[in-house]
Amino acid sequence: MLTVRPSQMQNMAEASPGTKMVVPCAADATWIEVQLLDKQNNPMVGEKYQIRLPDSSLMEGTLDENGKVRFDRIVAGQATITFPNFNAGEWSAQAPDATRSSDSSANAGASDSSSAASA
């Protein structure tokens, strides 16, 4: 059961789009980090993104100097990312290799805490 106080309802009504209204308890919080790389594994700095987080909030912005964006303390679940300046077929998602092997070709350019997409 979820109880919402009148002051919380007012805050939700006045919130701008993309504002996180549901914040998970610390024990349930997770994170997402995305990195967009070109075909030569260079970061796509300043590229526009849209991420629909598991709580249905839509976050928009531009990638940082490493071609990354990260959101901490989010509700666990599935997120959807799009890059408005690219068609869906122009990039692909690659999950990071958490158990890095000596094979340097595996997920080239992705760090253990990021999901890389090749433009």
SEROGU-29261 format. One record per atom (N, C-alpha, C, CB): residue number from 1; x, y, z; atom name; residue in three letters. Coordinates in steps of 0.1 Angstrom, whole numbers, plus 5000, padded with zeros to 4 digits. Glycine has a CB too. Example, Ala and Ser with C-alpha at 12.3 -4.5 7.8 and 13.67 -1.06 7.14 Angstrom:
2
+-----+------+------+------+------+------+
: seq :   c1 :   c2 :   c3 : atom : type :
+-----+------+------+------+------+------+
:   1 : 5132 : 4943 : 5078 :    N :  ALA :
:   1 : 5123 : 4955 : 5078 :   CA :  ALA :
:   1 : 5132 : 4967 : 5078 :    C :  ALA :
:   1 : 5113 : 4955 : 5090 :   CB :  ALA :
:   2 : 5128 : 4978 : 5071 :    N :  SER :
:   2 : 5137 : 4989 : 5071 :   CA :  SER :
:   2 : 5129 : 5000 : 5079 :    C :  SER :
:   2 : 5141 : 4994 : 5057 :   CB :  SER :
+-----+------+------+------+------+------+
This chain:
119
+-----+------+------+------+------+------+
: seq :   c1 :   c2 :   c3 : atom : type :
+-----+------+------+------+------+------+
:   1 : 5008 : 4988 : 5000 :    N :  MET :
:   1 : 5000 : 5000 : 5000 :   CA :  MET :
:   1 : 5009 : 5012 : 5000 :    C :  MET :
:   1 : 4990 : 5000 : 5012 :   CB :  MET :
:   2 : 5005 : 5022 : 4992 :    N :  LEU :
:   2 : 5012 : 5035 : 4991 :   CA :  LEU :
:   2 : 5004 : 5046 : 4997 :    C :  LEU :
:   2 : 5016 : 5038 : 4976 :   CB :  LEU :
:   3 : 5009 : 5053 : 5006 :    N :  THR :
:   3 : 5002 : 5065 : 5012 :   CA :  THR :
:   3 : 5009 : 5077 : 5007 :    C :  THR :
:   3 : 5002 : 5064 : 5027 :   CB :  THR :
:   4 : 5001 : 5086 : 5001 :    N :  VAL :
:   4 : 5006 : 5099 : 4996 :   CA :  VAL :
:   4 : 5000 : 5110 : 5004 :    C :  VAL :
:   4 : 5003 : 5100 : 4981 :   CB :  VAL :
:   5 : 5008 : 5118 : 5010 :    N :  ARG :
:   5 : 5004 : 5130 : 5018 :   CA :  ARG :
:   5 : 4999 : 5141 : 5008 :    C :  ARG :
:   5 : 5015 : 5135 : 5027 :   CB :  ARG :
:   6 : 4990 : 5150 : 5013 :    N :  PRO :
:   6 : 4986 : 5161 : 5004 :   CA :  PRO :
:   6 : 4998 : 5170 : 5000 :    C :  PRO :
:   6 : 4977 : 5170 : 5012 :   CB :  PRO :
:   7 : 5008 : 5172 : 5008 :    N :  SER :
:   7 : 5020 : 5180 : 5004 :   CA :  SER :
:   7 : 5027 : 5173 : 4993 :    C :  SER :
:   7 : 5029 : 5182 : 5016 :   CB :  SER :
:   8 : 5028 : 5159 : 4993 :    N :  GLN :
:   8 : 5034 : 5152 : 4982 :   CA :  GLN :
:   8 : 5027 : 5153 : 4969 :    C :  GLN :
:   8 : 5036 : 5137 : 4986 :   CB :  GLN :
:   9 : 5013 : 5153 : 4970 :    N :  MET :
:   9 : 5005 : 5154 : 4958 :   CA :  MET :
:   9 : 5008 : 5168 : 4952 :    C :  MET :
:   9 : 4990 : 5153 : 4962 :   CB :  MET :
:  10 : 5009 : 5178 : 4960 :    N :  GLN :
:  10 : 5012 : 5192 : 4955 :   CA :  GLN :
:  10 : 5025 : 5192 : 4948 :    C :  GLN :
:  10 : 5011 : 5202 : 4966 :   CB :  GLN :
:  11 : 5035 : 5186 : 4954 :    N :  ASN :
:  11 : 5049 : 5185 : 4948 :   CA :  ASN :
:  11 : 5048 : 5178 : 4935 :    C :  ASN :
:  11 : 5059 : 5178 : 4957 :   CB :  ASN :
:  12 : 5041 : 5167 : 4934 :    N :  MET :
:  12 : 5039 : 5160 : 4921 :   CA :  MET :
:  12 : 5033 : 5169 : 4910 :    C :  MET :
:  12 : 5032 : 5147 : 4923 :   CB :  MET :
:  13 : 5022 : 5176 : 4914 :    N :  ALA :
:  13 : 5015 : 5184 : 4905 :   CA :  ALA :
:  13 : 5024 : 5196 : 4900 :    C :  ALA :
:  13 : 5003 : 5190 : 4912 :   CB :  ALA :
:  14 : 5033 : 5201 : 4908 :    N :  GLU :
:  14 : 5041 : 5212 : 4904 :   CA :  GLU :
:  14 : 5055 : 5208 : 4898 :    C :  GLU :
:  14 : 5044 : 5221 : 4916 :   CB :  GLU :
:  15 : 5057 : 5195 : 4898 :    N :  ALA :
:  15 : 5070 : 5190 : 4893 :   CA :  ALA :
:  15 : 5072 : 5192 : 4878 :    C :  ALA :
:  15 : 5073 : 5176 : 4896 :   CB :  ALA :
:  16 : 5084 : 5195 : 4873 :    N :  SER :
:  16 : 5086 : 5196 : 4859 :   CA :  SER :
:  16 : 5089 : 5182 : 4853 :    C :  SER :
:  16 : 5099 : 5205 : 4856 :   CB :  SER :
:  17 : 5087 : 5180 : 4840 :    N :  PRO :
:  17 : 5089 : 5167 : 4834 :   CA :  PRO :
:  17 : 5103 : 5162 : 4837 :    C :  PRO :
:  17 : 5086 : 5167 : 4819 :   CB :  PRO :
:  18 : 5104 : 5149 : 4840 :    N :  GLY :
:  18 : 5117 : 5143 : 4842 :   CA :  GLY :
:  18 : 5121 : 5143 : 4857 :    C :  GLY :
:  18 : 5128 : 5150 : 4834 :   CB :  GLY :
:  19 : 5114 : 5150 : 4865 :    N :  THR :
:  19 : 5117 : 5150 : 4880 :   CA :  THR :
:  19 : 5114 : 5137 : 4886 :    C :  THR :
:  19 : 5109 : 5161 : 4887 :   CB :  THR :
:  20 : 5123 : 5131 : 4893 :    N :  LYS :
:  20 : 5121 : 5119 : 4900 :   CA :  LYS :
:  20 : 5111 : 5121 : 4912 :    C :  LYS :
:  20 : 5134 : 5112 : 4905 :   CB :  LYS :
:  21 : 5100 : 5114 : 4911 :    N :  MET :
:  21 : 5090 : 5115 : 4922 :   CA :  MET :
:  21 : 5090 : 5103 : 4931 :    C :  MET :
:  21 : 5076 : 5117 : 4916 :   CB :  MET :
:  22 : 5095 : 5092 : 4926 :    N :  VAL :
:  22 : 5096 : 5079 : 4933 :   CA :  VAL :
:  22 : 5110 : 5077 : 4936 :    C :  VAL :
:  22 : 5088 : 5067 : 4926 :   CB :  VAL :
:  23 : 5115 : 5077 : 4948 :    N :  VAL :
:  23 : 5129 : 5075 : 4951 :   CA :  VAL :
:  23 : 5129 : 5062 : 4959 :    C :  VAL :
:  23 : 5135 : 5087 : 4959 :   CB :  VAL :
:  24 : 5137 : 5052 : 4955 :    N :  PRO :
:  24 : 5137 : 5039 : 4962 :   CA :  PRO :
:  24 : 5145 : 5040 : 4975 :    C :  PRO :
:  24 : 5144 : 5029 : 4953 :   CB :  PRO :
:  25 : 5142 : 5031 : 4984 :    N :  CYS :
:  25 : 5149 : 5030 : 4996 :   CA :  CYS :
:  25 : 5164 : 5026 : 4993 :    C :  CYS :
:  25 : 5143 : 5019 : 5006 :   CB :  CYS :
:  26 : 5173 : 5030 : 5001 :    N :  ALA :
:  26 : 5187 : 5028 : 4998 :   CA :  ALA :
:  26 : 5191 : 5014 : 4995 :    C :  ALA :
:  26 : 5196 : 5033 : 5009 :   CB :  ALA :
:  27 : 5184 : 5004 : 5002 :    N :  ALA :
:  27 : 5187 : 4990 : 4999 :   CA :  ALA :
:  27 : 5182 : 4985 : 4986 :    C :  ALA :
:  27 : 5180 : 4982 : 5010 :   CB :  ALA :
:  28 : 5172 : 4992 : 4980 :    N :  ASP :
:  28 : 5166 : 4988 : 4967 :   CA :  ASP :
:  28 : 5171 : 4996 : 4956 :    C :  ASP :
:  28 : 5151 : 4989 : 4968 :   CB :  ASP :
:  29 : 5179 : 5007 : 4958 :    N :  ALA :
:  29 : 5183 : 5016 : 4948 :   CA :  ALA :
:  29 : 5194 : 5009 : 4939 :    C :  ALA :
:  29 : 5189 : 5029 : 4954 :   CB :  ALA :
:  30 : 5194 : 5013 : 4927 :    N :  THR :
:  30 : 5204 : 5008 : 4917 :   CA :  THR :
:  30 : 5209 : 5020 : 4908 :    C :  THR :
:  30 : 5199 : 4996 : 4909 :   CB :  THR :
:  31 : 5216 : 5017 : 4898 :    N :  TRP :
:  31 : 5221 : 5028 : 4889 :   CA :  TRP :
:  31 : 5221 : 5023 : 4875 :    C :  TRP :
:  31 : 5235 : 5032 : 4893 :   CB :  TRP :
:  32 : 5222 : 5032 : 4865 :    N :  ILE :
:  32 : 5224 : 5029 : 4851 :   CA :  ILE :
:  32 : 5235 : 5039 : 4846 :    C :  ILE :
:  32 : 5211 : 5029 : 4843 :   CB :  ILE :
:  33 : 5244 : 5034 : 4838 :    N :  GLU :
:  33 : 5253 : 5042 : 4831 :   CA :  GLU :
:  33 : 5254 : 5038 : 4817 :    C :  GLU :
:  33 : 5267 : 5041 : 4838 :   CB :  GLU :
:  34 : 5254 : 5047 : 4808 :    N :  VAL :
:  34 : 5255 : 5044 : 4793 :   CA :  VAL :
:  34 : 5266 : 5052 : 4787 :    C :  VAL :
:  34 : 5241 : 5048 : 4786 :   CB :  VAL :
:  35 : 5273 : 5046 : 4778 :    N :  GLN :
:  35 : 5284 : 5052 : 4770 :   CA :  GLN :
:  35 : 5281 : 5050 : 4756 :    C :  GLN :
:  35 : 5298 : 5048 : 4775 :   CB :  GLN :
:  36 : 5282 : 5061 : 4748 :    N :  LEU :
:  36 : 5280 : 5060 : 4733 :   CA :  LEU :
:  36 : 5294 : 5062 : 4727 :    C :  LEU :
:  36 : 5270 : 5070 : 4728 :   CB :  LEU :
:  37 : 5298 : 5052 : 4719 :    N :  LEU :
:  37 : 5311 : 5053 : 4712 :   CA :  LEU :
:  37 : 5309 : 5052 : 4697 :    C :  LEU :
:  37 : 5320 : 5041 : 4717 :   CB :  LEU :
:  38 : 5318 : 5058 : 4689 :    N :  ASP :
:  38 : 5317 : 5057 : 4675 :   CA :  ASP :
:  38 : 5324 : 5044 : 4671 :    C :  ASP :
:  38 : 5324 : 5069 : 4668 :   CB :  ASP :
:  39 : 5325 : 5041 : 4658 :    N :  LYS :
:  39 : 5331 : 5029 : 4653 :   CA :  LYS :
:  39 : 5346 : 5027 : 4656 :    C :  LYS :
:  39 : 5329 : 5028 : 4638 :   CB :  LYS :
:  40 : 5353 : 5038 : 4659 :    N :  GLN :
:  40 : 5367 : 5038 : 4663 :   CA :  GLN :
:  40 : 5368 : 5038 : 4679 :    C :  GLN :
:  40 : 5374 : 5050 : 4657 :   CB :  GLN :
:  41 : 5357 : 5036 : 4686 :    N :  ASN :
:  41 : 5357 : 5035 : 4700 :   CA :  ASN :
:  41 : 5360 : 5049 : 4707 :    C :  ASN :
:  41 : 5366 : 5025 : 4706 :   CB :  ASN :
:  42 : 5357 : 5060 : 4700 :    N :  ASN :
:  42 : 5358 : 5073 : 4705 :   CA :  ASN :
:  42 : 5345 : 5077 : 4711 :    C :  ASN :
:  42 : 5363 : 5083 : 4694 :   CB :  ASN :
:  43 : 5345 : 5084 : 4723 :    N :  PRO :
:  43 : 5333 : 5088 : 4729 :   CA :  PRO :
:  43 : 5325 : 5099 : 4720 :    C :  PRO :
:  43 : 5335 : 5094 : 4743 :   CB :  PRO :
:  44 : 5312 : 5097 : 4720 :    N :  MET :
:  44 : 5303 : 5106 : 4713 :   CA :  MET :
:  44 : 5299 : 5118 : 4722 :    C :  MET :
:  44 : 5291 : 5099 : 4707 :   CB :  MET :
:  45 : 5308 : 5127 : 4724 :    N :  VAL :
:  45 : 5306 : 5138 : 4733 :   CA :  VAL :
:  45 : 5295 : 5147 : 4729 :    C :  VAL :
:  45 : 5319 : 5147 : 4734 :   CB :  VAL :
:  46 : 5286 : 5151 : 4738 :    N :  GLY :
:  46 : 5275 : 5161 : 4736 :   CA :  GLY :
:  46 : 5263 : 5155 : 4728 :    C :  GLY :
:  46 : 5281 : 5172 : 4729 :   CB :  GLY :
:  47 : 5263 : 5142 : 4725 :    N :  GLU :
:  47 : 5252 : 5136 : 4718 :   CA :  GLU :
:  47 : 5239 : 5136 : 4727 :    C :  GLU :
:  47 : 5255 : 5122 : 4713 :   CB :  GLU :
:  48 : 5228 : 5139 : 4721 :    N :  LYS :
:  48 : 5215 : 5140 : 4728 :   CA :  LYS :
:  48 : 5211 : 5125 : 4731 :    C :  LYS :
:  48 : 5204 : 5147 : 4720 :   CB :  LYS :
:  49 : 5204 : 5124 : 4743 :    N :  TYR :
:  49 : 5199 : 5111 : 4747 :   CA :  TYR :
:  49 : 5185 : 5113 : 4754 :    C :  TYR :
:  49 : 5209 : 5103 : 4757 :   CB :  TYR :
:  50 : 5178 : 5102 : 4754 :    N :  GLN :
:  50 : 5165 : 5102 : 4761 :   CA :  GLN :
:  50 : 5165 : 5088 : 4768 :    C :  GLN :
:  50 : 5152 : 5104 : 4752 :   CB :  GLN :
:  51 : 5163 : 5088 : 4781 :    N :  ILE :
:  51 : 5162 : 5075 : 4788 :   CA :  ILE :
:  51 : 5149 : 5075 : 4796 :    C :  ILE :
:  51 : 5174 : 5074 : 4798 :   CB :  ILE :
:  52 : 5141 : 5064 : 4793 :    N :  ARG :
:  52 : 5129 : 5062 : 4801 :   CA :  ARG :
:  52 : 5133 : 5052 : 4812 :    C :  ARG :
:  52 : 5118 : 5055 : 4792 :   CB :  ARG :
:  53 : 5133 : 5057 : 4825 :    N :  LEU :
:  53 : 5138 : 5049 : 4836 :   CA :  LEU :
:  53 : 5127 : 5040 : 4840 :    C :  LEU :
:  53 : 5142 : 5059 : 4848 :   CB :  LEU :
:  54 : 5130 : 5030 : 4849 :    N :  PRO :
:  54 : 5120 : 5020 : 4853 :   CA :  PRO :
:  54 : 5108 : 5026 : 4860 :    C :  PRO :
:  54 : 5126 : 5010 : 4862 :   CB :  PRO :
:  55 : 5109 : 5038 : 4866 :    N :  ASP :
:  55 : 5097 : 5044 : 4872 :   CA :  ASP :
:  55 : 5089 : 5052 : 4862 :    C :  ASP :
:  55 : 5102 : 5053 : 4884 :   CB :  ASP :
:  56 : 5092 : 5051 : 4849 :    N :  SER :
:  56 : 5085 : 5058 : 4838 :   CA :  SER :
:  56 : 5089 : 5072 : 4836 :    C :  SER :
:  56 : 5071 : 5057 : 4840 :   CB :  SER :
:  57 : 5099 : 5077 : 4845 :    N :  SER :
:  57 : 5103 : 5091 : 4842 :   CA :  SER :
:  57 : 5112 : 5092 : 4830 :    C :  SER :
:  57 : 5111 : 5097 : 4855 :   CB :  SER :
:  58 : 5111 : 5103 : 4822 :    N :  LEU :
:  58 : 5119 : 5105 : 4810 :   CA :  LEU :
:  58 : 5129 : 5115 : 4813 :    C :  LEU :
:  58 : 5110 : 5110 : 4798 :   CB :  LEU :
:  59 : 5142 : 5110 : 4812 :    N :  MET :
:  59 : 5153 : 5119 : 4814 :   CA :  MET :
:  59 : 5160 : 5122 : 4801 :    C :  MET :
:  59 : 5164 : 5112 : 4824 :   CB :  MET :
:  60 : 5163 : 5135 : 4798 :    N :  GLU :
:  60 : 5168 : 5139 : 4786 :   CA :  GLU :
:  60 : 5180 : 5148 : 4788 :    C :  GLU :
:  60 : 5158 : 5147 : 4777 :   CB :  GLU :
:  61 : 5190 : 5148 : 4779 :    N :  GLY :
:  61 : 5201 : 5156 : 4781 :   CA :  GLY :
:  61 : 5212 : 5153 : 4770 :    C :  GLY :
:  61 : 5208 : 5155 : 4795 :   CB :  GLY :
:  62 : 5224 : 5157 : 4773 :    N :  THR :
:  62 : 5235 : 5154 : 4764 :   CA :  THR :
:  62 : 5246 : 5146 : 4771 :    C :  THR :
:  62 : 5241 : 5167 : 4758 :   CB :  THR :
:  63 : 5253 : 5138 : 4764 :    N :  LEU :
:  63 : 5264 : 5130 : 4770 :   CA :  LEU :
:  63 : 5276 : 5138 : 4774 :    C :  LEU :
:  63 : 5268 : 5119 : 4760 :   CB :  LEU :
:  64 : 5283 : 5134 : 4784 :    N :  ASP :
:  64 : 5294 : 5142 : 4790 :   CA :  ASP :
:  64 : 5307 : 5140 : 4781 :    C :  ASP :
:  64 : 5297 : 5138 : 4804 :   CB :  ASP :
:  65 : 5318 : 5145 : 4786 :    N :  GLU :
:  65 : 5330 : 5145 : 4778 :   CA :  GLU :
:  65 : 5336 : 5131 : 4776 :    C :  GLU :
:  65 : 5341 : 5153 : 4786 :   CB :  GLU :
:  66 : 5330 : 5121 : 4782 :    N :  ASN :
:  66 : 5334 : 5107 : 4780 :   CA :  ASN :
:  66 : 5323 : 5100 : 4772 :    C :  ASN :
:  66 : 5336 : 5100 : 4793 :   CB :  ASN :
:  67 : 5313 : 5107 : 4767 :    N :  GLY :
:  67 : 5302 : 5101 : 4759 :   CA :  GLY :
:  67 : 5293 : 5093 : 4768 :    C :  GLY :
:  67 : 5308 : 5092 : 4748 :   CB :  GLY :
:  68 : 5292 : 5097 : 4781 :    N :  LYS :
:  68 : 5285 : 5089 : 4791 :   CA :  LYS :
:  68 : 5274 : 5098 : 4798 :    C :  LYS :
:  68 : 5294 : 5084 : 4802 :   CB :  LYS :
:  69 : 5264 : 5090 : 4803 :    N :  VAL :
:  69 : 5254 : 5096 : 4812 :   CA :  VAL :
:  69 : 5252 : 5085 : 4823 :    C :  VAL :
:  69 : 5241 : 5100 : 4805 :   CB :  VAL :
:  70 : 5250 : 5089 : 4836 :    N :  ARG :
:  70 : 5247 : 5080 : 4847 :   CA :  ARG :
:  70 : 5236 : 5086 : 4856 :    C :  ARG :
:  70 : 5261 : 5078 : 4855 :   CB :  ARG :
:  71 : 5228 : 5076 : 4860 :    N :  PHE :
:  71 : 5218 : 5080 : 4870 :   CA :  PHE :
:  71 : 5219 : 5070 : 4881 :    C :  PHE :
:  71 : 5203 : 5079 : 4863 :   CB :  PHE :
:  72 : 5220 : 5076 : 4893 :    N :  ASP :
:  72 : 5222 : 5068 : 4906 :   CA :  ASP :
:  72 : 5208 : 5068 : 4913 :    C :  ASP :
:  72 : 5233 : 5073 : 4914 :   CB :  ASP :
:  73 : 5207 : 5059 : 4923 :    N :  ARG :
:  73 : 5196 : 5058 : 4932 :   CA :  ARG :
:  73 : 5183 : 5058 : 4924 :    C :  ARG :
:  73 : 5196 : 5070 : 4941 :   CB :  ARG :
:  74 : 5182 : 5048 : 4914 :    N :  ILE :
:  74 : 5169 : 5047 : 4907 :   CA :  ILE :
:  74 : 5163 : 5033 : 4911 :    C :  ILE :
:  74 : 5172 : 5047 : 4891 :   CB :  ILE :
:  75 : 5150 : 5032 : 4908 :    N :  VAL :
:  75 : 5143 : 5020 : 4910 :   CA :  VAL :
:  75 : 5148 : 5009 : 4900 :    C :  VAL :
:  75 : 5128 : 5022 : 4908 :   CB :  VAL :
:  76 : 5150 : 4997 : 4905 :    N :  ALA :
:  76 : 5155 : 4986 : 4897 :   CA :  ALA :
:  76 : 5144 : 4982 : 4886 :    C :  ALA :
:  76 : 5158 : 4973 : 4905 :   CB :  ALA :
:  77 : 5148 : 4978 : 4875 :    N :  GLY :
:  77 : 5139 : 4974 : 4864 :   CA :  GLY :
:  77 : 5145 : 4978 : 4850 :    C :  GLY :
:  77 : 5126 : 4981 : 4865 :   CB :  GLY :
:  78 : 5137 : 4977 : 4840 :    N :  GLN :
:  78 : 5141 : 4979 : 4826 :   CA :  GLN :
:  78 : 5141 : 4994 : 4823 :    C :  GLN :
:  78 : 5133 : 4971 : 4817 :   CB :  GLN :
:  79 : 5152 : 4999 : 4816 :    N :  ALA :
:  79 : 5152 : 5012 : 4811 :   CA :  ALA :
:  79 : 5153 : 5012 : 4796 :    C :  ALA :
:  79 : 5164 : 5020 : 4818 :   CB :  ALA :
:  80 : 5149 : 5022 : 4789 :    N :  THR :
:  80 : 5150 : 5023 : 4775 :   CA :  THR :
:  80 : 5157 : 5036 : 4771 :    C :  THR :
:  80 : 5135 : 5022 : 4768 :   CB :  THR :
:  81 : 5167 : 5034 : 4763 :    N :  ILE :
:  81 : 5175 : 5046 : 4758 :   CA :  ILE :
:  81 : 5173 : 5048 : 4743 :    C :  ILE :
:  81 : 5189 : 5045 : 4762 :   CB :  ILE :
:  82 : 5172 : 5061 : 4739 :    N :  THR :
:  82 : 5172 : 5064 : 4725 :   CA :  THR :
:  82 : 5182 : 5076 : 4723 :    C :  THR :
:  82 : 5158 : 5068 : 4720 :   CB :  THR :
:  83 : 5187 : 5077 : 4711 :    N :  PHE :
:  83 : 5196 : 5088 : 4707 :   CA :  PHE :
:  83 : 5189 : 5094 : 4696 :    C :  PHE :
:  83 : 5211 : 5083 : 4703 :   CB :  PHE :
:  84 : 5182 : 5106 : 4698 :    N :  PRO :
:  84 : 5173 : 5112 : 4688 :   CA :  PRO :
:  84 : 5180 : 5115 : 4675 :    C :  PRO :
:  84 : 5167 : 5124 : 4694 :   CB :  PRO :
:  85 : 5193 : 5118 : 4675 :    N :  ASN :
:  85 : 5200 : 5121 : 4663 :   CA :  ASN :
:  85 : 5204 : 5109 : 4654 :    C :  ASN :
:  85 : 5212 : 5129 : 4666 :   CB :  ASN :
:  86 : 5201 : 5097 : 4659 :    N :  PHE :
:  86 : 5204 : 5085 : 4652 :   CA :  PHE :
:  86 : 5192 : 5076 : 4650 :    C :  PHE :
:  86 : 5215 : 5076 : 4660 :   CB :  PHE :
:  87 : 5192 : 5069 : 4638 :    N :  ASN :
:  87 : 5181 : 5060 : 4636 :   CA :  ASN :
:  87 : 5185 : 5047 : 4644 :    C :  ASN :
:  87 : 5180 : 5056 : 4621 :   CB :  ASN :
:  88 : 5175 : 5039 : 4647 :    N :  ALA :
:  88 : 5177 : 5027 : 4655 :   CA :  ALA :
:  88 : 5188 : 5018 : 4649 :    C :  ALA :
:  88 : 5164 : 5019 : 4657 :   CB :  ALA :
:  89 : 5189 : 5017 : 4636 :    N :  GLY :
:  89 : 5199 : 5008 : 4630 :   CA :  GLY :
:  89 : 5213 : 5013 : 4630 :    C :  GLY :
:  89 : 5194 : 5005 : 4616 :   CB :  GLY :
:  90 : 5214 : 5026 : 4634 :    N :  GLU :
:  90 : 5228 : 5032 : 4634 :   CA :  GLU :
:  90 : 5236 : 5030 : 4646 :    C :  GLU :
:  90 : 5226 : 5047 : 4632 :   CB :  GLU :
:  91 : 5230 : 5024 : 4656 :    N :  TRP :
:  91 : 5238 : 5021 : 4669 :   CA :  TRP :
:  91 : 5233 : 5007 : 4674 :    C :  TRP :
:  91 : 5237 : 5032 : 4679 :   CB :  TRP :
:  92 : 5241 : 5001 : 4682 :    N :  SER :
:  92 : 5237 : 4989 : 4689 :   CA :  SER :
:  92 : 5242 : 4988 : 4703 :    C :  SER :
:  92 : 5242 : 4976 : 4681 :   CB :  SER :
:  93 : 5235 : 4982 : 4712 :    N :  ALA :
:  93 : 5239 : 4981 : 4726 :   CA :  ALA :
:  93 : 5248 : 4969 : 4728 :    C :  ALA :
:  93 : 5226 : 4980 : 4735 :   CB :  ALA :
:  94 : 5257 : 4971 : 4737 :    N :  GLN :
:  94 : 5266 : 4960 : 4741 :   CA :  GLN :
:  94 : 5267 : 4960 : 4756 :    C :  GLN :
:  94 : 5281 : 4961 : 4735 :   CB :  GLN :
:  95 : 5264 : 4949 : 4762 :    N :  ALA :
:  95 : 5265 : 4948 : 4777 :   CA :  ALA :
:  95 : 5280 : 4948 : 4781 :    C :  ALA :
:  95 : 5257 : 4936 : 4783 :   CB :  ALA :
:  96 : 5283 : 4954 : 4792 :    N :  PRO :
:  96 : 5297 : 4953 : 4796 :   CA :  PRO :
:  96 : 5301 : 4939 : 4801 :    C :  PRO :
:  96 : 5300 : 4963 : 4808 :   CB :  PRO :
:  97 : 5313 : 4935 : 4799 :    N :  ASP :
:  97 : 5318 : 4922 : 4803 :   CA :  ASP :
:  97 : 5323 : 4923 : 4818 :    C :  ASP :
:  97 : 5329 : 4917 : 4794 :   CB :  ASP :
:  98 : 5314 : 4919 : 4827 :    N :  ALA :
:  98 : 5318 : 4920 : 4841 :   CA :  ALA :
:  98 : 5329 : 4911 : 4845 :    C :  ALA :
:  98 : 5306 : 4917 : 4850 :   CB :  ALA :
:  99 : 5331 : 4900 : 4838 :    N :  THR :
:  99 : 5342 : 4891 : 4841 :   CA :  THR :
:  99 : 5352 : 4892 : 4830 :    C :  THR :
:  99 : 5337 : 4876 : 4843 :   CB :  THR :
: 100 : 5359 : 4904 : 4829 :    N :  ARG :
: 100 : 5368 : 4907 : 4819 :   CA :  ARG :
: 100 : 5378 : 4896 : 4817 :    C :  ARG :
: 100 : 5376 : 4920 : 4822 :   CB :  ARG :
: 101 : 5379 : 4891 : 4804 :    N :  SER :
: 101 : 5389 : 4881 : 4801 :   CA :  SER :
: 101 : 5402 : 4888 : 4795 :    C :  SER :
: 101 : 5383 : 4871 : 4791 :   CB :  SER :
: 102 : 5411 : 4880 : 4792 :    N :  SER :
: 102 : 5423 : 4886 : 4786 :   CA :  SER :
: 102 : 5421 : 4889 : 4771 :    C :  SER :
: 102 : 5435 : 4876 : 4787 :   CB :  SER :
: 103 : 5410 : 4886 : 4766 :    N :  ASP :
: 103 : 5406 : 4889 : 4752 :   CA :  ASP :
: 103 : 5403 : 4904 : 4751 :    C :  ASP :
: 103 : 5394 : 4880 : 4747 :   CB :  ASP :
: 104 : 5412 : 4912 : 4746 :    N :  SER :
: 104 : 5410 : 4926 : 4746 :   CA :  SER :
: 104 : 5399 : 4931 : 4736 :    C :  SER :
: 104 : 5423 : 4933 : 4742 :   CB :  SER :
: 105 : 5394 : 4922 : 4727 :    N :  SER :
: 105 : 5384 : 4926 : 4717 :   CA :  SER :
: 105 : 5370 : 4925 : 4723 :    C :  SER :
: 105 : 5385 : 4917 : 4705 :   CB :  SER :
: 106 : 5369 : 4919 : 4735 :    N :  ALA :
: 106 : 5355 : 4918 : 4741 :   CA :  ALA :
: 106 : 5351 : 4931 : 4746 :    C :  ALA :
: 106 : 5355 : 4907 : 4752 :   CB :  ALA :
: 107 : 5340 : 4937 : 4741 :    N :  ASN :
: 107 : 5334 : 4949 : 4745 :   CA :  ASN :
: 107 : 5345 : 4960 : 4746 :    C :  ASN :
: 107 : 5328 : 4948 : 4759 :   CB :  ASN :
: 108 : 5352 : 4962 : 4735 :    N :  ALA :
: 108 : 5362 : 4972 : 4734 :   CA :  ALA :
: 108 : 5356 : 4986 : 4737 :    C :  ALA :
: 108 : 5369 : 4972 : 4721 :   CB :  ALA :
: 109 : 5362 : 4993 : 4746 :    N :  GLY :
: 109 : 5358 : 5007 : 4749 :   CA :  GLY :
: 109 : 5348 : 5007 : 4760 :    C :  GLY :
: 109 : 5352 : 5013 : 4737 :   CB :  GLY :
: 110 : 5343 : 4996 : 4765 :    N :  ALA :
: 110 : 5333 : 4996 : 4776 :   CA :  ALA :
: 110 : 5340 : 4994 : 4789 :    C :  ALA :
: 110 : 5322 : 4986 : 4773 :   CB :  ALA :
: 111 : 5336 : 5002 : 4799 :    N :  SER :
: 111 : 5342 : 4999 : 4812 :   CA :  SER :
: 111 : 5333 : 4989 : 4819 :    C :  SER :
: 111 : 5343 : 5012 : 4821 :   CB :  SER :
: 112 : 5337 : 4984 : 4830 :    N :  ASP :
: 112 : 5329 : 4973 : 4837 :   CA :  ASP :
: 112 : 5316 : 4979 : 4843 :    C :  ASP :
: 112 : 5337 : 4968 : 4849 :   CB :  ASP :
: 113 : 5315 : 4992 : 4844 :    N :  SER :
: 113 : 5303 : 4998 : 4850 :   CA :  SER :
: 113 : 5294 : 5005 : 4840 :    C :  SER :
: 113 : 5306 : 5007 : 4861 :   CB :  SER :
: 114 : 5297 : 5003 : 4827 :    N :  SER :
: 114 : 5289 : 5010 : 4817 :   CA :  SER :
: 114 : 5284 : 5001 : 4806 :    C :  SER :
: 114 : 5298 : 5021 : 4811 :   CB :  SER :
: 115 : 5274 : 5006 : 4799 :    N :  SER :
: 115 : 5269 : 4999 : 4788 :   CA :  SER :
: 115 : 5272 : 5007 : 4776 :    C :  SER :
: 115 : 5253 : 4996 : 4789 :   CB :  SER :
: 116 : 5280 : 5001 : 4767 :    N :  ALA :
: 116 : 5284 : 5008 : 4755 :   CA :  ALA :
: 116 : 5275 : 5006 : 4743 :    C :  ALA :
: 116 : 5299 : 5005 : 4752 :   CB :  ALA :
: 117 : 5273 : 5016 : 4735 :    N :  ALA :
: 117 : 5266 : 5015 : 4722 :   CA :  ALA :
: 117 : 5275 : 5020 : 4712 :    C :  ALA :
: 117 : 5252 : 5022 : 4723 :   CB :  ALA :
: 118 : 5276 : 5013 : 4701 :    N :  SER :
: 118 : 5284 : 5018 : 4689 :   CA :  SER :
: 118 : 5276 : 5026 : 4679 :    C :  SER :
: 118 : 5291 : 5006 : 4683 :   CB :  SER :
: 119 : 5280 : 5038 : 4676 :    N :  ALA :
: 119 : 5273 : 5046 : 4666 :   CA :  ALA :
: 119 : 5277 : 5042 : 4652 :    C :  ALA :
: 119 : 5275 : 5061 : 4669 :   CB :  ALA :
+-----+------+------+------+------+------+
